[in-house]
Amino acid sequence: NPLNVLVVRPTAKGIGRSVPDFEDVIKTHGLHLARIKTSDSTFDNPYELESSLVAAGSISSVHADYHSTGQLIVHYQGTKLWLFWPPTKHNLEFYTPNVHRAHDMSLEDYLDAIDNLEGMRYAFIDMKAQDMGRPIRPSFIMPPYTLHLVLTFACSTHGGIRVVNYDWLEDAGRCFEWDMGVLRNPQPTRGASSISKSEL
């Protein structure tokens, strides 16, 4: 289960140059910026852009990013297969308590997730270095608590930004309550949910 992800610090000449990519998608889809200010930005980064450089052969665990906010992803270079699952009651219970934790997964664990999590969708993105100058880059939106697994076939880079949408509020609130239940009552093994279905 190789995992090799480098989070690249934001700079004005780096990911700062990609602000127009994000702004166009944000306007098109009626999203709003989460605007969570961090203290380690190396430039005026009002969008809180983040980027990752991922080595070929990397496989992530099944996980969700952040708490309560969605994410807009823009793909810059490389080849990736993204698998997504919605944060249904079944999926959250199945994956308690590892949703926000980096954890080792065996081949059996991956197959178990694919077999048991419901509502899987996928995105296969293949973008060569010579395509980086294209005016439109591949992008997609992950609503809050979207479970995902990423397989990287060629060295890849992508950028992300936290976003919110009013249509997500009810689901985000439900998932946040589940999240707090997991944090208050940590479980030693996956699948041992700390709250009942009725509380989801």
PEFENSUL-V312931 format. One record per residue. N is the residue number from 0. RES is the residue in one small letter. PSI is psi in whole degrees, 0 to 359 (NA if undefined). Layout:
BEGIN
n=(N N)
res=(RES RES)
psi=(PSI PSI)
END
This chain:
BEGIN
n=(0 1 2 3 4 5 6 7 8 9 10 11 12 13 14 15 16 17 18 19 20 21 22 23 24 25 26 27 28 29 30 31 32 33 34 35 36 37 38 39 40 41 42 43 44 45 46 47 48 49 50 51 52 53 54 55 56 57 58 59 60 61 62 63 64 65 66 67 68 69 70 71 72 73 74 75 76 77 78 79 80 81 82 83 84 85 86 87 88 89 90 91 92 93 94 95 96 97 98 99 100 101 102 103 104 105 106 107 108 109 110 111 112 113 114 115 116 117 118 119 120 121 122 123 124 125 126 127 128 129 130 131 132 133 134 135 136 137 138 139 140 141 142 143 144 145 146 147 148 149 150 151 152 153 154 155 156 157 158 159 160 161 162 163 164 165 166 167 168 169 170 171 172 173 174 175 176 177 178 179 180 181 182 183 184 185 186 187 188 189 190 191 192 193 194 195 196 197 198 199)
res=(n p l n v l v v r p t a k g i g r s v p d f e d v i k t h g l h l a r i k t s d s t f d n p y e l e s s l v a a g s i s s v h a d y h s t g q l i v h y q g t k l w l f w p p t k h n l e f y t p n v h r a h d m s l e d y l d a i d n l e g m r y a f i d m k a q d m g r p i r p s f i m p p y t l h l v l t f a c s t h g g i r v v n y d w l e d a g r c f e w d m g v l r n p q p t r g a s s i s k s e l)
psi=(69 137 119 93 127 118 121 126 138 138 161 324 349 248 340 333 346 7 317 327 317 318 319 315 321 315 318 323 10 35 165 147 140 331 59 108 131 160 355 13 140 1 171 102 69 338 354 46 142 150 156 142 120 130 152 141 357 142 124 165 167 127 173 148 140 181 119 338 154 185 136 123 133 127 130 315 149 184 122 149 118 130 134 145 139 157 61 167 313 313 319 318 319 324 5 136 21 10 318 9 139 126 152 141 134 171 321 323 319 314 323 317 313 323 327 332 143 153 32 138 167 161 123 122 125 109 118 164 324 348 355 340 0 144 335 123 151 137 158 165 131 114 167 140 20 120 140 156 133 126 127 119 335 148 127 154 143 159 154 155 140 132 160 157 135 332 344 352 314 312 320 320 316 314 326 321 318 315 313 324 319 318 324 329 74 143 143 335 153 140 343 80 140 350 158 168 322 333 345 NA)
END
